[in-house]
Amino acid sequence: MDGHSWTRRRACFWLLVRERAHERKEQKTLLLGLRALPAEFRRYLLGSAYLAREIFRIRFLIFVRIAHADSGSRGGVGGDARGGALHFA
């Protein structure tokens, strides 16, 4: 690849792809963004977050139980415990 070919490619790229100047939008905090959402959607979002938290809590407790049950026989978390915990996740 010679130098002229590379220069032509860069020139073509520069002509075809240019970054446009864009206006900065005002910065909003997360709380203000959530308040701007419709009330019904906020309720749905809150319910979804609660459900996700409960599912995570249950799976995490199962993982802790399996790890704790296995730690007595081997002195640590063994392969069986990790496999069982991944099965429930």
N, C-alpha and C positions, 0 to 999 in steps of 0.2 A: 504494500500500500504506500503510494508516494505522498508527499506532503501536500501537493495541490488537491488531490482527491479529498484528503481530510479537511482541508480548508473549505472546499466547496460544500462538503457535507455540513460542516458547522454553520456556514452562511445560510444554507437552505433551512437548516433546523431553526436558526435564529429568525428567519423570515416567517416561517410557518407557525412556530410555537413561541408565543410571547406571553409573559405573565401580565395580565391586566391589573391596573390599579383598582383596588376595591376599597369601599368605604368601611370604616370600622363601625361595627355595631356597638351599641352601648352594652357594657358589662352588667350582667344580671347575676345575682346570687342564686344558689339552688332553691332557697326558700321562696324567693320572689317568683322563680320559674314555676314552682309547684303551685303557688297561690294563683298563678295566671291560668292554670288548667281548670276545666269545668269541674264542678263539685262531684258529679257522678263518677267521672274518671278518677278523681283523687281517691274516692272511696274504693273503687276497684283496685287501684294501685296499692292502697294500704292493705286491703284484704290479700292481695297477691304476695306482698312482702311478708305478711304475717304467716301465710301458709308456707312459703319458702323457708322461713325461719323454723317453723315447727318440723318440717320434713328434715331439715338439716340437723336439728336437735335430736330427733329420734335416731337417725342414722349414726350420728356421732356417739350417742349413748350405746348403741349396739356395738360399734367399733371398740369403745372403751371396755365394755363387758367381755368381748372376745379376747382383747389384749390382756385384760386382767386375769381371765381364766387360764390363759395359756402361760402367763408369766410365772406361775408357781412351779410348773413342771420343768421349765427350761431356763429359768432365770432371766427371761426377757421375752420380747415379742418374737415368736417363731414364724416359720413359713405358713403353718396351718392357720394361725390367727390372722395373718395378713390376707390370706386367700379368702377366709371366711368374711372378713370385713369388706373386702372388695366385692364379694358376692352380694352383700346387702346394700352396697352403695349404688 
